[in-house]
Amino acid sequence: MRSLIQRVSSASVTVDGTVTGSIGPGLLILVCAMQGDTEKQSEWLARKVVNLRIFRDDEGRMNRSLIDTGGAALIVSQFTLAAETKGNRPGFSTAAPPEEGRRLYEHFSAQVASHGVTVANGVFGGDMKVALVNDGPVTIWLETPG
């Protein structure tokens, strides 16, 4: 699985003029299931994200995790993270098929919540408008091993 995480002061996702998910301080997590991904990769990524020490401690150093801070997660499916950009028009053939992508996205979201993190979601496959206040800015790319 691939993910782009952003430390945020706040974030929200809107579909058809309706806010479907919003958070205060925490992480905006854009996530894409790739062909061949399983629950194992989803669980690894969830553990990595909630334990990644990218929040400031009392001395201003990035030394605290999402769990440590009690922050929330806004999780948004984003198949375009699978983009292949050899030419000028991206291809997405390495993304998991939609049904599998949805299943792994939902599993990932449930795994993040299982760590005690408050989770809000976008709409899988929806035309979403994402708003965020990037804190730092801190933006990190994560990909599951093998």
Residue pairs with C-beta under 8 A, 6 or more apart in sequence:
1 31
1 32
1 33
1 34
1 37
1 41
1 42
1 45
1 104
1 108
1 143
1 144
2 31
2 32
2 34
2 81
2 82
2 141
2 142
2 143
2 144
3 29
3 30
3 31
3 32
3 45
3 49
3 81
3 141
3 142
3 143
4 29
4 30
4 78
4 81
4 139
4 140
4 141
4 142
5 27
5 28
5 29
5 30
5 49
5 52
5 54
5 139
5 140
5 142
6 27
6 28
6 30
6 132
6 134
6 137
6 138
6 139
6 140
7 26
7 27
7 54
7 55
7 134
7 135
7 136
7 137
7 138
7 139
8 23
8 25
8 26
8 27
8 28
8 74
8 132
8 133
8 134
8 135
9 24
9 25
9 133
9 134
9 135
10 22
10 23
10 24
10 25
10 132
10 133
11 22
11 23
11 26
11 28
11 74
11 130
11 131
11 132
11 133
12 19
12 21
12 22
12 23
12 74
12 130
12 131
12 132
13 19
13 20
13 21
13 22
13 74
13 76
13 120
13 121
13 122
13 123
13 128
13 129
13 130
13 131
14 20
14 128
14 129
14 130
14 131
15 122
15 123
15 126
15 127
15 128
15 129
16 127
20 120
20 121
20 122
20 123
20 126
20 128
21 74
21 76
21 120
21 121
21 122
22 74
22 120
23 71
23 72
23 73
23 74
23 118
23 120
24 71
24 72
25 69
25 71
25 72
25 135
26 66
26 69
26 71
26 72
26 73
26 74
26 117
26 118
27 49
27 66
27 71
27 72
27 73
27 74
28 73
28 74
28 76
28 130
28 132
29 49
29 73
29 74
29 75
29 76
29 112
30 76
30 77
30 78
30 81
31 45
31 75
31 76
31 77
31 78
31 81
31 105
31 108
32 77
32 78
32 79
32 80
32 81
32 82
32 95
32 96
32 101
33 42
33 95
33 96
33 100
33 101
33 104
33 105
33 108
34 82
34 94
34 95
34 96
35 94
35 95
35 96
35 97
36 96
37 96
37 100
37 104
37 144
38 104
39 104
39 107
41 104
41 144
42 104
42 107
42 108
42 111
43 107
43 111
44 144
44 145
45 108
45 142
45 144
46 108
46 111
46 112
46 114
46 115
47 111
47 115
48 142
49 66
49 73
49 112
49 142
50 65
50 66
50 67
50 73
50 112
50 115
50 117
51 65
51 66
51 67
52 65
52 66
52 140
52 142
53 62
53 63
53 64
53 65
53 68
54 62
54 65
54 138
54 140
55 62
55 63
55 64
55 65
55 66
55 68
55 69
55 71
56 62
56 63
56 64
57 63
57 64
62 138
66 73
66 117
67 115
67 116
67 117
71 117
72 117
72 118
72 119
72 120
73 112
73 117
73 118
73 119
73 120
74 119
74 120
74 121
74 122
75 105
75 108
75 109
75 112
75 119
75 120
75 121
75 122
76 121
76 122
76 128
76 130
77 101
77 102
77 105
77 122
77 124
77 125
79 92
79 95
79 101
80 90
80 92
82 92
82 94
82 95
83 90
83 91
83 92
84 90
84 91
84 92
84 93
84 94
95 101
96 104
98 125
101 124
102 124
102 125
105 124
106 124
109 119
109 121
112 119
113 119
122 128
122 130
